[in-house]
Amino acid sequence: MRDLYKRLGISPQASDNEIGRAIEACSHTALKADASAVLGVKSRREEYDALHATLRDIGLLRARLGLTHGRYWQDSVANDFSLPPDNTCSNHDELIGRVTHAVRLHNRWQRWHGPWLLAGLLGLGIAIGMALCHWLL
């Protein structure tokens, strides 16, 4: 899907007048037709803006994960919402650390929940038994 705002050179917060001027100044006929059909109608623009925000978030997520399109997609309209990979830190190492921490917590819980569950059930049984004995006597 095309990022019409990016292709027209305007921001998503542009006014209707700015969008109209950008559409008129566009020399690409297919882009001009798409932009006027989508951004020129208020209800369609609202739907496009919601979808635009979602696709932008997906693009940010893909960049954070280090995912990019193949070489054959690099200059395509399919690449409009993709960003260069974010390699500021090793995402793999961070993910492995989080998973290791979660596994450690799970194993600790597995090791201790059995005895506590048994002790709790035994205590509950004793309490119920004492209450029944007191009630019957």
Backbone as CSV, one residue per row, in Angstrom:
resi,resn,N_x,N_y,N_z,CA_x,CA_y,CA_z,C_x,C_y,C_z
1,MET,0.843,-1.177,0.000,0.000,0.000,0.000,0.887,1.238,0.000
2,ARG,0.460,2.211,-0.729,1.223,3.461,-0.814,1.002,4.327,0.409
3,ASP,2.020,5.016,0.804,1.886,6.062,1.810,1.624,7.344,1.027
4,LEU,0.352,7.681,0.911,-0.023,8.835,0.083,0.568,10.129,0.616
5,TYR,0.635,10.268,1.918,1.222,11.479,2.488,2.702,11.592,2.109
6,LYS,3.401,10.499,2.229,4.829,10.498,1.895,5.029,10.764,0.404
7,ARG,4.210,10.122,-0.431,4.341,10.294,-1.882,3.996,11.711,-2.327
8,LEU,3.056,12.357,-1.613,2.693,13.734,-1.960,3.607,14.763,-1.302
9,GLY,4.399,14.322,-0.326,5.319,15.232,0.345,4.658,16.119,1.383
10,ILE,3.614,15.613,2.025,2.920,16.376,3.065,2.837,15.526,4.334
11,SER,2.493,16.177,5.437,2.368,15.439,6.697,0.936,14.925,6.846
12,PRO,0.739,13.883,7.652,-0.614,13.377,7.886,-1.526,14.387,8.592
13,GLN,-0.942,15.404,9.214,-1.749,16.422,9.880,-2.083,17.596,8.949
14,ALA,-1.795,17.456,7.675,-2.025,18.545,6.718,-3.512,18.880,6.621
15,SER,-3.776,20.157,6.367,-5.169,20.595,6.230,-5.711,20.167,4.869
16,ASP,-7.013,20.302,4.712,-7.644,19.943,3.442,-7.109,20.796,2.292
17,ASN,-6.827,22.079,2.580,-6.295,22.964,1.535,-4.892,22.532,1.112
18,GLU,-4.053,22.172,2.078,-2.700,21.708,1.755,-2.745,20.413,0.947
19,ILE,-3.657,19.530,1.307,-3.795,18.271,0.563,-4.255,18.558,-0.855
20,GLY,-5.227,19.452,-1.007,-5.712,19.805,-2.344,-4.614,20.395,-3.213
21,ARG,-3.797,21.283,-2.640,-2.685,21.868,-3.398,-1.654,20.812,-3.782
22,ALA,-1.367,19.877,-2.861,-0.392,18.820,-3.156,-0.904,17.890,-4.241
23,ILE,-2.196,17.607,-4.224,-2.772,16.734,-5.255,-2.713,17.425,-6.614
24,GLU,-3.033,18.710,-6.647,-2.992,19.452,-7.915,-1.570,19.558,-8.452
25,ALA,-0.591,19.674,-7.560,0.800,19.816,-7.987,1.422,18.485,-8.396
26,CYS,0.758,17.381,-8.093,1.305,16.054,-8.392,1.297,15.810,-9.896
27,SER,2.411,15.323,-10.416,2.499,15.073,-11.859,2.231,13.610,-12.212
28,HIS,2.200,12.737,-11.251,1.956,11.318,-11.483,0.446,11.079,-11.497
29,THR,-0.097,10.687,-12.638,-1.553,10.603,-12.790,-2.196,9.546,-11.892
30,ALA,-1.574,8.381,-11.757,-2.165,7.334,-10.908,-2.153,7.752,-9.442
31,LEU,-1.062,8.355,-8.999,-0.981,8.832,-7.623,-1.989,9.952,-7.389
32,LYS,-2.122,10.816,-8.358,-3.072,11.920,-8.257,-4.501,11.391,-8.124
33,ALA,-4.841,10.375,-8.921,-6.181,9.787,-8.870,-6.418,9.097,-7.526
34,ASP,-5.429,8.340,-7.071,-5.567,7.656,-5.776,-5.711,8.655,-4.645
35,ALA,-4.877,9.674,-4.637,-4.897,10.659,-3.560,-6.207,11.434,-3.537
36,SER,-6.702,11.813,-4.697,-7.966,12.565,-4.709,-9.141,11.666,-4.316
37,ALA,-9.094,10.372,-4.665,-10.174,9.454,-4.289,-10.155,9.141,-2.804
38,VAL,-8.962,9.060,-2.214,-8.864,8.672,-0.806,-8.817,9.891,0.106
39,LEU,-7.921,10.808,-0.167,-7.742,11.946,0.735,-8.734,13.075,0.462
40,GLY,-9.335,13.066,-0.704,-10.279,14.122,-1.058,-11.650,13.940,-0.423
41,VAL,-11.991,12.745,0.025,-13.285,12.464,0.658,-13.044,12.285,2.153
42,LYS,-13.754,13.048,2.976,-13.486,13.080,4.416,-13.605,11.701,5.074
43,SER,-14.654,10.950,4.777,-14.835,9.642,5.422,-13.730,8.665,5.011
44,ARG,-13.335,8.721,3.741,-12.260,7.846,3.281,-10.931,8.246,3.901
45,ARG,-10.732,9.543,4.083,-9.480,9.999,4.693,-9.387,9.534,6.143
46,GLU,-10.498,9.563,6.875,-10.488,9.090,8.262,-10.123,7.610,8.326
47,GLU,-10.698,6.804,7.439,-10.374,5.378,7.398,-8.908,5.172,7.012
48,TYR,-8.444,5.934,6.036,-7.049,5.829,5.607,-6.106,6.226,6.734
49,ASP,-6.457,7.278,7.493,-5.600,7.718,8.595,-5.487,6.643,9.672
50,ALA,-6.594,5.952,9.969,-6.535,4.864,10.954,-5.642,3.738,10.443
51,LEU,-5.783,3.388,9.200,-4.951,2.347,8.604,-3.501,2.810,8.498
52,HIS,-3.301,4.067,8.181,-1.965,4.644,8.066,-1.221,4.537,9.391
53,ALA,-1.904,4.856,10.495,-1.270,4.768,11.812,-0.889,3.328,12.141
54,THR,-1.747,2.386,11.793,-1.457,0.970,12.044,-0.263,0.513,11.226
55,LEU,-0.232,0.869,9.950,0.879,0.466,9.097,2.189,1.125,9.531
56,ARG,2.110,2.356,10.009,3.305,3.028,10.516,3.831,2.294,11.749
57,ASP,2.923,1.868,12.641,3.336,1.122,13.827,3.957,-0.216,13.454
58,ILE,3.398,-0.885,12.453,3.971,-2.158,11.985,5.359,-1.919,11.402
59,GLY,5.524,-0.824,10.663,6.832,-0.482,10.118,7.856,-0.236,11.211
60,LEU,7.432,0.458,12.287,8.331,0.697,13.420,8.700,-0.612,14.114
61,LEU,7.718,-1.502,14.255,7.986,-2.793,14.874,8.952,-3.617,14.032
62,ARG,8.733,-3.628,12.718,9.636,-4.369,11.833,11.059,-3.814,11.930
63,ALA,11.183,-2.504,12.002,12.514,-1.897,12.119,13.156,-2.264,13.449
64,ARG,12.347,-2.257,14.513,12.873,-2.604,15.843,13.351,-4.052,15.882
65,LEU,12.658,-4.932,15.150,13.043,-6.335,15.101,14.168,-6.595,14.096
66,GLY,14.537,-5.568,13.326,15.619,-5.727,12.357,15.169,-6.347,11.055
67,LEU,13.875,-6.318,10.768,13.356,-6.916,9.543,13.320,-5.887,8.419
68,THR,13.682,-6.290,7.237,13.601,-5.422,6.066,13.040,-6.216,4.903
69,HIS,12.622,-5.520,3.878,12.163,-6.180,2.661,13.363,-6.666,1.862
70,GLY,13.123,-7.635,1.003,14.171,-8.108,0.110,14.567,-7.024,-0.879
71,ARG,15.688,-7.245,-1.559,16.201,-6.222,-2.486,15.192,-5.871,-3.561
72,TYR,14.442,-6.852,-4.025,13.509,-6.594,-5.117,12.319,-5.747,-4.681
73,TRP,12.069,-5.551,-3.380,10.983,-4.705,-2.901,11.455,-3.309,-2.498
74,GLN,12.748,-3.041,-2.508,13.274,-1.823,-1.906,12.692,-0.535,-2.477
75,ASP,12.464,-0.453,-3.758,11.937,0.784,-4.337,10.459,0.685,-4.668
76,SER,9.783,-0.301,-4.141,8.388,-0.541,-4.462,7.477,0.206,-3.496
77,VAL,6.195,0.318,-3.878,5.224,0.930,-2.976,4.995,0.054,-1.755
78,ALA,5.359,-1.221,-1.821,5.234,-2.107,-0.665,6.207,-1.705,0.434
79,ASN,7.192,-0.922,0.104,8.214,-0.529,1.065,7.942,0.851,1.678
80,ASP,6.810,1.456,1.375,6.531,2.803,1.870,6.526,2.892,3.391
81,PHE,6.072,1.873,4.071,5.958,1.936,5.523,7.112,1.251,6.234
82,SER,8.100,0.786,5.495,9.250,0.144,6.120,10.306,1.180,6.453
83,LEU,10.997,0.942,7.529,12.076,1.810,7.959,13.357,0.997,7.980
84,PRO,14.498,1.640,7.942,15.740,0.880,8.048,15.800,0.160,9.385
85,PRO,16.469,-0.981,9.452,16.508,-1.716,10.708,17.161,-0.921,11.834
86,ASP,16.629,-1.084,13.027,17.143,-0.410,14.211,18.144,-1.339,14.879
87,ASN,19.413,-1.116,14.632,20.455,-1.990,15.151,21.220,-1.355,16.309
88,THR,20.536,-0.515,17.097,21.219,0.139,18.202,21.645,-0.862,19.270
89,CYS,20.889,-1.934,19.441,21.291,-2.998,20.363,20.912,-4.320,19.730
90,SER,21.487,-5.362,20.230,21.193,-6.677,19.690,19.822,-7.120,20.173
91,ASN,18.842,-7.120,19.280,17.492,-7.519,19.653,17.457,-8.990,20.053
92,HIS,18.290,-9.792,19.427,18.315,-11.219,19.730,18.780,-11.454,21.166
93,ASP,19.842,-10.774,21.571,20.351,-10.945,22.930,19.336,-10.482,23.969
94,GLU,18.660,-9.375,23.685,17.640,-8.869,24.600,16.487,-9.862,24.725
95,LEU,16.056,-10.407,23.607,14.968,-11.382,23.615,15.369,-12.643,24.369
96,ILE,16.584,-13.133,24.140,17.067,-14.322,24.849,17.111,-14.048,26.357
97,GLY,17.531,-12.873,26.752,17.557,-12.517,28.171,16.174,-12.522,28.794
98,ARG,15.193,-11.978,28.085,13.823,-11.962,28.598,13.255,-13.370,28.724
99,VAL,13.487,-14.189,27.710,12.978,-15.561,27.735,13.651,-16.348,28.859
100,THR,14.952,-16.179,29.032,15.671,-16.870,30.100,15.121,-16.472,31.469
101,HIS,14.856,-15.195,31.656,14.293,-14.721,32.916,12.909,-15.336,33.147
102,ALA,12.065,-15.373,32.117,10.728,-15.955,32.248,10.805,-17.444,32.571
103,VAL,11.719,-18.155,31.930,11.876,-19.588,32.199,12.354,-19.803,33.622
104,ARG,13.274,-18.981,34.091,13.768,-19.096,35.454,12.636,-18.889,36.466
105,LEU,11.797,-17.882,36.245,10.662,-17.647,37.135,9.672,-18.808,37.100
106,HIS,9.423,-19.330,35.914,8.496,-20.461,35.770,9.037,-21.694,36.499
107,ASN,10.313,-21.975,36.328,10.901,-23.140,36.991,10.857,-22.992,38.514
108,ARG,11.114,-21.797,39.010,11.054,-21.561,40.451,9.634,-21.789,40.965
109,TRP,8.653,-21.297,40.220,7.254,-21.487,40.600,6.888,-22.969,40.563
110,GLN,7.331,-23.683,39.539,7.049,-25.117,39.435,7.662,-25.869,40.611
111,ARG,8.844,-25.493,41.033,9.547,-26.193,42.099,8.838,-25.999,43.437
112,TRP,8.276,-24.804,43.686,7.709,-24.509,44.994,6.202,-24.633,45.083
113,HIS,5.481,-24.642,43.963,4.021,-24.630,44.091,3.471,-25.976,44.549
114,GLY,4.144,-27.108,44.272,3.670,-28.428,44.683,3.589,-28.570,46.196
115,PRO,4.690,-28.349,46.935,4.622,-28.478,48.399,3.643,-27.500,49.054
116,TRP,3.589,-26.268,48.552,2.670,-25.289,49.144,1.223,-25.648,48.861
117,LEU,0.959,-26.181,47.685,-0.395,-26.599,47.347,-0.825,-27.753,48.245
118,LEU,0.066,-28.726,48.455,-0.224,-29.861,49.325,-0.443,-29.401,50.767
119,ALA,0.402,-28.511,51.243,0.252,-28.000,52.613,-1.043,-27.211,52.754
120,GLY,-1.393,-26.443,51.765,-2.631,-25.666,51.803,-3.855,-26.556,51.817
121,LEU,-3.865,-27.598,50.996,-4.998,-28.520,50.978,-5.098,-29.286,52.304
122,LEU,-3.968,-29.703,52.854,-3.960,-30.400,54.139,-4.500,-29.488,55.241
123,GLY,-4.056,-28.242,55.265,-4.544,-27.277,56.257,-6.031,-27.022,56.100
124,LEU,-6.505,-26.917,54.857,-7.924,-26.706,54.609,-8.729,-27.911,55.085
125,GLY,-8.224,-29.105,54.837,-8.912,-30.321,55.290,-8.999,-30.381,56.808
126,ILE,-7.919,-30.030,57.470,-7.925,-30.035,58.941,-8.917,-29.011,59.469
127,ALA,-8.941,-27.824,58.855,-9.861,-26.775,59.304,-11.310,-27.202,59.108
128,ILE,-11.612,-27.804,57.983,-12.984,-28.263,57.723,-13.348,-29.380,58.703
129,GLY,-12.411,-30.303,58.924,-12.666,-31.387,59.880,-12.927,-30.864,61.273
130,MET,-12.134,-29.900,61.711,-12.337,-29.329,63.047,-13.673,-28.612,63.137
131,ALA,-14.055,-27.913,62.079,-15.334,-27.212,62.085,-16.489,-28.200,62.135
132,LEU,-16.394,-29.293,61.401,-17.460,-30.302,61.422,-17.553,-30.977,62.789
133,CYS,-16.397,-31.291,63.389,-16.407,-31.894,64.718,-17.024,-30.943,65.741
134,HIS,-16.681,-29.697,65.676,-17.230,-28.709,66.607,-18.735,-28.541,66.394
135,TRP,-19.155,-28.567,65.145,-20.564,-28.377,64.820,-21.385,-29.592,65.244
136,LEU,-20.842,-30.797,65.049,-21.570,-32.013,65.400,-21.627,-32.244,66.903
137,LEU,-20.660,-31.789,67.658,-20.649,-32.005,69.107,-21.393,-30.910,69.753
